[in-house]
């Protein structure tokens, strides 16, 4: 299947945009907040939580960052008005990280402050390795004032265990742990599935042992089985963690997690930049393209 997935991705530059949109519709809620609200409401009816993400990253002008800040605050207000069970994820490059970390911190501070007023939570996404240090710095600065903010760590980076341990020593214990999708060098990243999965398992076990709250973000059955074992060994309560997945990916696994009584949160992206996001997502993770391709031609519903 890996070869087929890569072949699918290789054809993307010549695929008409409407076809890409058909692929993307399986795991992107739509272009407007109203579409995202509808998607989250349906997930909530199924007993599933959500995290909303306004698509967009790597902006180049300060005005774009301020506009993104305003949009994200509007999303928080929509969640409150619609009484949705959802928090918000954000990417710091969308808020001006590469224009200056102090400027980005100011924008993010506004968002987290508004989220606190609305009794909501912000998850700071992790991007490629050029952003890791600054992302952690901003997270630490935010945690000086706010408790309603967490961070994402990526298991394929060799530094991640040390980063997690350093944060936990300082009482920072709210994580989403994912594999990571950005293309990094072998010098700083594990490159094999075995290496990534083993590091994921070790980091997850340490986080949960240290009583961190972890969003266990994976579609890998092997890692979910490992998580089940760790949860059982540590005798954790269902409120001590949650599983997280992307909208539209492996719905049968999502349903199993819910049936087993676990808290599940779905990452729900939406926005005008769906095309750029879709192309990048497919290229960085061909397996996602494979899941969507299979669903399109077998009639399975992904969302």
C-alpha positions in Angstrom: 0.0 0.0 0.0 2.9 2.4 0.6 3.9 2.3 -3.1 0.3 3.0 -4.1 0.1 5.9 -1.6 3.2 7.4 -3.0 1.9 7.1 -6.6 -1.3 8.8 -5.6 0.7 11.7 -4.1 3.0 11.9 -7.2 0.0 12.6 -9.4 -1.3 15.5 -7.3 0.3 18.4 -9.3 -1.7 17.3 -12.4 -5.0 16.5 -10.6 -7.7 19.1 -11.2 -8.5 21.2 -8.1 -12.1 20.0 -7.9 -10.8 16.4 -7.5 -8.4 17.5 -4.8 -11.4 19.1 -3.1 -13.3 15.9 -3.2 -10.3 14.2 -1.5 -10.0 17.0 1.0 -13.6 17.2 1.9 -13.2 13.9 3.8 -10.9 15.5 6.4 -11.5 19.2 6.1 -14.8 20.6 7.5 -15.1 23.3 4.9 -14.2 26.9 4.2 -16.4 28.7 6.8 -16.9 28.6 10.5 -20.5 27.5 9.9 -19.2 24.3 8.2 -16.9 23.7 11.1 -19.7 24.1 13.6 -21.8 21.6 11.8 -19.0 19.1 11.8 -18.3 19.5 15.5 -21.9 19.3 16.4 -22.2 16.0 14.7 -19.1 14.7 16.4 -20.4 15.8 19.8 -23.6 13.9 19.1 -21.5 10.8 18.7 -19.8 11.5 22.1 -16.6 12.8 20.5 -14.8 16.0 21.4 -13.1 18.3 18.8 -10.3 20.7 18.4 -10.8 23.3 15.7 -8.0 24.6 13.5 -8.2 27.6 11.2 -6.0 26.7 8.3 -3.1 28.9 7.5 0.6 29.0 8.4 3.9 30.6 7.5 2.5 34.1 7.0 4.9 36.8 5.8 3.2 40.1 6.9 2.2 41.3 10.3 -1.3 42.2 9.1 -1.9 38.6 8.2 -0.9 37.5 11.8 -3.3 40.0 13.3 -6.1 38.9 11.0 -5.4 35.2 12.0 -5.6 36.2 15.7 -9.0 37.9 15.1 -10.3 34.8 13.3 -9.2 32.4 16.0 -10.8 34.5 18.7 -14.0 34.5 16.6 -13.8 30.7 16.5 -13.6 30.6 20.3 -16.6 32.8 20.5 -18.5 30.6 18.1 -17.7 27.5 20.2 -19.1 29.3 23.2 -22.2 30.6 21.5 -23.0 27.2 19.9 -22.1 25.3 23.2 -19.8 23.0 21.4 -17.4 20.5 23.1 -14.3 21.8 21.3 -11.1 23.6 22.0 -8.8 25.3 19.5 -5.4 24.3 18.0 -3.2 26.9 16.5 0.1 27.1 14.6 2.5 29.8 15.7 3.8 30.6 12.2 0.3 31.7 11.4 0.6 34.2 14.2 3.9 35.6 13.2 6.5 33.4 14.7 8.9 33.9 11.8 8.4 37.6 12.0 9.6 37.7 15.6 8.8 35.5 18.6 7.8 38.5 20.8 5.3 39.6 18.2 4.0 36.0 18.0 3.8 35.8 21.8 1.7 39.0 21.9 -0.8 37.6 19.4 -1.0 34.2 21.1 -1.4 35.9 24.5 -4.6 37.7 23.3 -6.0 34.3 22.1 -5.2 32.4 25.3 -6.6 35.2 27.4 -9.9 35.2 25.5 -10.0 31.4 25.7 -9.6 31.7 29.5 -12.5 34.2 29.7 -14.6 31.6 27.8 -13.5 28.7 29.9 -11.8 27.1 26.9 -8.4 25.7 26.1 -5.7 26.3 23.4 -3.4 23.7 22.0 -0.2 25.1 20.5 0.8 22.9 17.5 4.4 21.9 16.8 5.7 22.6 13.3 9.0 21.8 11.7 12.3 21.7 13.6 13.2 25.3 12.8 10.3 26.3 15.1 10.8 23.9 18.0 12.8 26.0 20.3 10.8 29.2 19.8 7.5 27.2 20.2 8.6 25.8 23.5 9.7 29.3 24.6 6.4 30.8 23.8 4.6 27.9 25.6 6.7 28.4 28.7 6.0 32.2 28.6 2.3 31.6 28.3 2.3 29.2 31.2 3.7 31.8 33.5 0.2 33.4 33.4 -2.2 30.8 32.0 -3.1 27.2 32.8 -5.5 26.7 29.8 -2.8 26.1 27.2 -0.9 22.9 26.2 1.7 22.0 23.6 2.3 19.3 21.0 5.5 17.2 21.0 6.6 15.0 18.1 7.9 11.5 18.8 10.0 11.3 15.7 12.4 14.0 17.0 15.2 12.6 19.0 15.1 15.6 21.4 11.4 15.0 22.4 12.0 12.9 25.5 14.4 15.5 27.0 12.0 18.3 26.1 9.1 16.5 27.8 11.1 15.7 30.9 12.3 19.3 31.2 8.8 20.7 31.0 7.4 18.2 33.4 10.1 19.0 36.0 8.7 22.6 35.8 5.1 21.4 36.3 4.1 21.7 32.6 2.1 18.6 32.1 -0.4 19.0 29.3 0.7 17.5 26.0 -0.5 16.2 22.6 1.9 13.5 21.6 2.0 12.7 17.9 4.5 11.0 15.5 5.3 14.1 13.5 4.9 14.6 9.7 7.6 17.1 8.7 10.5 15.9 6.7 13.6 16.1 9.0 17.2 14.9 8.7 18.3 11.6 10.2 20.6 13.6 12.5 17.7 14.9 14.5 14.9 12.5 13.7 14.1 8.8 13.8 13.4 7.7 10.3 12.0 4.2 10.6 8.6 3.2 11.8 10.1 1.0 14.5 12.3 3.8 15.8 9.5 6.3 15.9 7.1 4.0 17.5 9.5 2.9 20.2 10.3 6.5 21.1 6.6 7.3 21.1 5.9 4.5 23.5 8.7 5.5 25.8 7.8 9.1 25.9 4.1 8.3 26.4 4.8 6.0 29.2 7.0 8.6 30.9 4.4 11.3 30.5 1.6 9.2 31.9 3.8 7.9 34.7 4.5 11.6 35.6 0.7 12.2 35.7 0.7 14.4 32.7 -2.5 14.8 30.8 -1.8 13.5 27.3 -3.7 13.6 24.0 -2.5 10.3 22.5 -2.6 11.4 18.9 -2.2 8.5 16.5 -3.9 6.3 13.9 -1.4 3.5 14.4 -3.1 0.4 15.9 0.3 -0.8 17.2 0.6 2.4 19.3 -2.9 2.4 20.4 -2.4 -1.2 21.7 0.7 0.0 23.5 -1.2 2.9 25.0 -3.9 0.5 26.3 -1.2 -1.5 28.0 0.3 1.5 29.7 -3.1 2.8 30.8 -3.9 -0.6 32.3 -0.5 -1.0 34.0 -0.7 2.5 35.6 -4.4 2.0 36.5 -5.3 5.3 35.0 -8.8 6.8 35.0 -10.5 7.6 31.7 -10.2 11.3 32.6 -6.4 11.1 32.8 -5.9 11.1 29.0 -7.6 11.2 25.7 -7.1 9.8 22.2 -6.9 12.2 19.3 -7.3 11.6 15.6 -7.6 13.6 12.4 -11.1 14.2 10.9 -11.7 11.6 8.2 -9.0 9.1 9.1 -9.7 5.6 10.3 -13.3 6.1 11.5 -13.6 2.4 12.4 -10.7 2.8 14.9 -12.3 6.0 16.2 -15.5 4.2 16.8 -13.7 1.4 18.6 -12.0 3.8 21.0 -15.4 5.4 21.8 -17.0 2.0 22.3 -14.2 1.1 24.7 -15.1 4.1 26.8 -12.2 6.3 26.0 -12.3 10.1 25.6 -11.7 10.9 21.9 -11.0 14.2 20.3 -11.0 14.9 16.6 -8.8 17.5 14.9 -11.1 19.5 12.7 -9.4 21.9 10.2 -11.3 24.4 8.1 -10.7 27.5 6.1 -10.0 29.1 2.8 -6.5 27.6 2.6 -7.8 24.1 2.3 -6.0 23.4 -1.0 -2.5 24.4 0.3 -3.1 22.4 3.4 -4.3 19.4 1.5 -1.4 19.2 -0.9 1.1 19.5 2.0 -0.7 17.0 4.1 -0.8 14.4 1.3 2.8 14.9 0.4 4.1 14.7 4.0 2.0 11.7 4.9 1.1 9.6 1.9 -0.7 7.2 4.1 -3.4 9.8 4.6 -3.9 9.9 0.8 -4.2 6.2 0.8 -6.9 6.2 3.5 -8.9 8.8 1.5 -8.4 7.1 -1.8 -9.6 3.8 -0.5 -12.7 5.4 1.0 -13.6 7.2 -2.2 -13.6 4.0 -4.2 -15.1 1.7 -1.6 -17.9 4.0 -0.5 -16.8 4.1 3.1 -17.5 7.3 4.9 -14.5 8.9 6.6 -16.2 11.6 8.6 
